[in-house]
């Protein structure tokens, strides 16, 4: 029997050795953290795929973790001089702070906040955003989601170059998921601890510590002031609010 080639991806892009990280056969966005990127196939967040961040609780640093990627996604749209590719926040647990997102490097005119009163409406909205193909990134917070809904999101993402991040509770790690990448996120001194729950490559048993820089805006005396205006519009049970500077 002939020996397998060193990189079995040359046979088919969906194949990889269990002892090696898979080579990304799609586009990726650098995480901005060298230690984390080194643990991900392709060296970054995959585009056109479902990525899950499983957090111990909202607000422990997941947005600062995504900061470099979100800034790159927004800047790429500007450099290419294409139509605007906004960053969409769907079912965010807190009201977005315009000053904080300015620090994240996301232009305010590219930030869209979507809320839905029902889970079904939120899932419908997520699919429509992906099918439109006009977003650079979609961050979707959801407590409970069925496996068939996960598959629909994953399939919808595959037809795009959108960075799709689904933020779920850490307890969801026990559930099966079609996501290409699943990371558990817990607070740690100076940043967060990242557990690689699922990736195309070998298992990693030790958590990875990622140091996060505190936001100078949030630490300032004016960090608690909401400096944004919201322009709501309603369609199909979904409220759209475009965050704009005052």
LINVEN-V380404 format. One record per helix or strand. SS is the DSSP state (helix for helix, strand for strand). FROM is the first residue (numbers start at 1). TO is the last residue. If there is no record, write none. Layout:
ss: [SS SS]
from: [FROM FROM]
to: [TO TO]
//
This chain:
ss: [helix strand helix helix strand strand helix strand helix helix strand helix strand helix strand helix strand strand strand helix strand strand]
from: [8 28 34 41 45 49 62 87 98 108 111 119 137 147 163 170 181 191 208 216 229 238]
to: [10 29 37 43 46 55 79 90 104 110 116 132 141 158 169 174 188 198 211 219 235 244]
//
